[in-house]
């Protein structure tokens, strides 16, 4: 009889789930993003909403996307219209296409799960909101005019900022080089640089970088121990 070289499967542990469940807060964000995209995609094909639904995406972008002009109206025009203030956050839930939304949703699930497991669900939401708002603010400060900003990538980059901070802490505890924590953001920015050189730069990278910085800053406060723990770690160096 031929001998089997396959390793036997481990015995299941009672009460243990085979796949770690997604944190509800992260799953809720994902469902909102994809729910909006499903409605817009179905409307664009005419399957729901009738003929007028073909223009839903353009109408949503016109109503909820962010632009530098919004910041100008608020900062220099003194306008505090709630609709304008909402755009600092609402732009994250409208995307330009199905592919745009799917990639953003996949990154949101992966990074959100890691950050939520390291910092908690409330802290993850704080980081995402801070990065989304910070990304819009940075976009508005650097650029001019009506260049639109939409999609949740600045919020996702904020989660990358939190991921970087958590990795920085982990490497510090292990006595390893903390600069390794920045490999992910460095690689992503390098890819954006290559794509910009080949196909033309997309100004959204400004919002992505601002979101990364805002998310990392929010993580230092939202992480266990907050600023007090951060100061103690820096003094210990």
Beta strands, then each sheet from edge to edge (+ up, - down):
strand 1: 66-67
strand 2: 148-149
sheet 1: 1+ 2-
end
